[in-house]
Amino acid sequence: DSHSIQHQFDMAVRYQKHADNTITVLLLDEVGLAEHSPDMPLKVLHAMLVDPPIAVVGLSNWVLDPAKMNRAILLQRTEPSQN
């Protein structure tokens, strides 16, 4: 849910403040699954991704809504071939 995402983000930001010579990354795996939730847990990402103090990486097998995609870099790969 959005509270869990916010909590992990806040913990990563606190860690980054005290970690010298470290780049903190919040990894959100399968964010595409959360995109389809009626609770809209990814809504919390809008504010997080404006000017984040840490790196945020979201992995998904589906395209997210444009409001989230315009705050990100999209790396898209085609289906692997049989060759």
Secondary structure, 3 states (H helix, E strand, C coil): CHHHHHHHHHHHHHHHHHCCCCCCEEEECCHHHHHCCCCCHHHHHHHHCCCCCCEEEECCCCCCCHHHHCCCCCCCCCCCCCC
